[in-house]
Amino acid sequence: MPLERWPLYPVAESDGVFFVLSEGFLLAGMAERASEYVDYCSRTGTFRKTKVKVPSQDEATEAFNALKEAKRWKMIKWKDEDHGTKYTISEDWVLRYIAAQATSIPKK
């Protein structure tokens, strides 16, 4: 997931709606300490000054559908092995995870 296509990773934005792509991150099999991550964000992060609009369920569903049809989504390598790195990620699982975020917004 190259930074130029996914600058907010592990969050993805589609049509003004934000989705979490991954909630956990392991480095060499170990989770990063929360305090170290907060320190890193404080040193290097850029923080929003305005509120994020919470979309309706319909808006979020439309944004989810646009995301999964986007060129950057279709370019994701769900399985790769190169220079000592090997991974397999289930696209179906990730799609279900994101869809659940959209459908969990209460209907108005």
C-alpha positions as CSV (number, residue, x, y, z in Angstrom):
1,M,0.0,0.0,0.0
2,P,2.3,2.8,-1.2
3,L,2.1,6.0,0.7
4,E,1.2,8.1,-2.3
5,R,-2.0,6.1,-2.8
6,W,-2.8,5.6,0.9
7,P,-1.5,8.7,2.7
8,L,-3.7,8.3,5.7
9,Y,-3.1,4.5,6.2
10,P,-4.4,2.8,8.3
11,V,-7.4,5.1,7.5
12,A,-8.8,5.5,4.0
13,E,-10.9,8.4,2.8
14,S,-13.5,8.0,0.0
15,D,-15.8,10.8,-0.9
16,G,-15.3,12.5,2.4
17,V,-16.0,9.4,4.4
18,F,-13.2,7.8,6.5
19,F,-12.8,4.1,7.0
20,V,-10.4,2.2,9.2
21,L,-8.5,-0.4,7.2
22,S,-6.5,-1.9,10.1
23,E,-6.7,-1.6,13.8
24,G,-3.5,-3.4,14.8
25,F,0.1,-3.2,13.7
26,L,2.9,-5.5,14.5
27,L,6.5,-4.9,13.9
28,A,8.7,-8.0,13.9
29,G,5.8,-9.8,15.6
30,M,5.5,-7.2,18.4
31,A,2.8,-4.6,18.9
32,E,4.1,-1.0,19.2
33,R,3.6,0.5,22.7
34,A,0.8,3.0,22.7
35,S,2.9,5.6,24.5
36,E,5.6,5.4,21.8
37,Y,3.0,5.9,19.1
38,V,1.4,8.9,20.9
39,D,4.9,10.4,21.3
40,Y,5.6,9.8,17.6
41,C,2.4,11.4,16.5
42,S,3.1,14.4,18.8
43,R,6.5,14.9,17.2
44,T,5.6,14.3,13.5
45,G,1.8,14.4,13.1
46,T,-0.4,17.0,11.5
47,F,-3.6,17.3,13.4
48,R,-7.1,18.3,12.1
49,K,-8.5,21.6,13.3
50,T,-12.0,21.0,12.1
51,K,-14.5,18.3,13.0
52,V,-15.1,15.4,10.6
53,K,-18.7,15.1,9.4
54,V,-20.3,11.8,10.4
55,P,-21.9,10.5,7.2
56,S,-25.3,8.9,7.0
57,Q,-25.4,5.1,6.4
58,D,-26.3,5.7,2.8
59,E,-23.4,8.2,2.3
60,A,-21.0,5.7,3.9
61,T,-22.3,2.8,1.8
62,E,-21.9,4.9,-1.4
63,A,-18.3,5.9,-0.3
64,F,-17.5,2.2,0.5
65,N,-18.7,1.1,-2.9
66,A,-16.6,3.9,-4.6
67,L,-13.6,2.9,-2.6
68,K,-13.7,-0.8,-3.6
69,E,-14.1,0.2,-7.3
70,A,-11.2,2.8,-7.1
71,K,-8.0,2.1,-9.1
72,R,-5.9,2.4,-5.9
73,W,-8.0,-0.4,-4.3
74,K,-7.6,-2.6,-7.3
75,M,-3.8,-2.1,-7.2
76,I,-3.4,-3.6,-3.7
77,K,-1.3,-6.7,-3.6
78,W,-3.2,-9.0,-1.3
79,K,-0.4,-11.6,-1.4
80,D,3.3,-11.0,-1.9
81,E,6.7,-12.5,-1.3
82,D,9.8,-10.4,-1.9
83,H,13.2,-9.9,-0.3
84,G,12.4,-11.8,2.9
85,T,8.9,-10.4,3.3
86,K,5.9,-12.6,2.8
87,Y,2.3,-11.9,3.5
88,T,-1.3,-12.8,2.6
89,I,-4.2,-10.6,3.4
90,S,-7.8,-11.6,2.8
91,E,-9.5,-9.0,0.6
92,D,-12.9,-10.4,1.5
93,W,-12.2,-10.0,5.2
94,V,-11.1,-6.4,4.7
95,L,-14.2,-5.6,2.6
96,R,-16.5,-7.1,5.2
97,Y,-14.7,-5.1,7.9
98,I,-15.2,-1.8,6.0
99,A,-18.7,-2.6,5.0
100,A,-19.6,-3.2,8.7
101,Q,-18.3,0.3,9.4
102,A,-20.7,1.7,6.9
103,T,-23.7,-0.4,7.9
104,S,-23.2,0.2,11.6
105,I,-24.2,3.8,11.2
106,P,-27.9,4.0,12.4
107,K,-30.4,4.7,9.6
108,K,-32.1,8.1,10.0
